[in-house]
Amino acid sequence: MKDKISAVILTKNEEKNIKNCLKYLRFCDEIILIDDFSKDKTTKFAKKFRAKIFKRELKNNFALQRNFGLIKAKNPWVLFVDADEVVSSDLKKEIIDKIKKPDIQGYFLVRKDYIFGKEMKHGEFSTYGWFGNAKLLRLARKNAGKWKRNVHEFWEIKGETNSLKNPILHYSHPDLKSFIDNIDSFSYFHSKALEKEGKQVSLLKIIIWPVGKFAYNYIFRLGFLDGLEGFIVAIIMSFHSFLAWTRLWIHSKENYN
């Protein structure tokens, strides 16, 4: 089992993306879907790629869902890929080469984001430069650590990590409706995570935080260089912040009353 890889994908109604995702994961020795009871053809398509499918309700906790995937993985290395992501050919070769190094416990992947079909080089999804933040720990040894936080989850592992050079391609939000629907869902999950962490909210924070987030992404992270798409992303991500904090405020008022 030395140097073998299990790929883990969390899915729910991903029939539009899953085939393209799985097509580029054939180099993995095992493919696992943790499916939140999809009602479309997601699992039907996945079976054609001989993926192992486990049905499990998300229950607003992405970290637990990913940790369940870790438990089901049989191989020493685990690669987490989202259904709307593609492992490029160069990244595949780099992964196969790098997992041979015995002293490394995990690798950060650079993610290249495409919104409305356009590559986003700045703003919220900037990859490089002073404000680059699109590096994600997605490849690690099975027993190196656990995923934490309900949403915007992260893989906390022990030991030495490194970064891979070639990007994983993220084809999210092909249109405005899908972007807004996604933000609506994630703002709900985010508000629950903030509540669980004991974060305090005020009307001032509801107003200031989204404005600050827009300025940070659009100006300091140079989102304006991505044109109209960069402006739309900055606005919607600011709205995401507004929704999350507002939902937390409303829920806190309901509990108080």
Secondary structure, 3 states (H helix, E strand, C coil): CCCCEEEEEEECCCCCCHHHHHHCCCCCCEEEEEECCCCCCHHHHHHHCCCEEEECCCCCCHHHHHHHHHHHCCCCEEEECCCCEEECHHHHHHHHHHCCCCCCCEEEEEEEEEECCEEECCHHHCCCCCCCCCEEEEEEECCCEEEECCCCCEEEECCCEEECCCCEEEEECCCHHHHHHHHHHHHHHHHHHHHHCCCCCCHHHHHHHHHHHHHHHHHHCCHHHHHHHHHHHHHHHHHHHHHHHHHHHHHHHHHHC
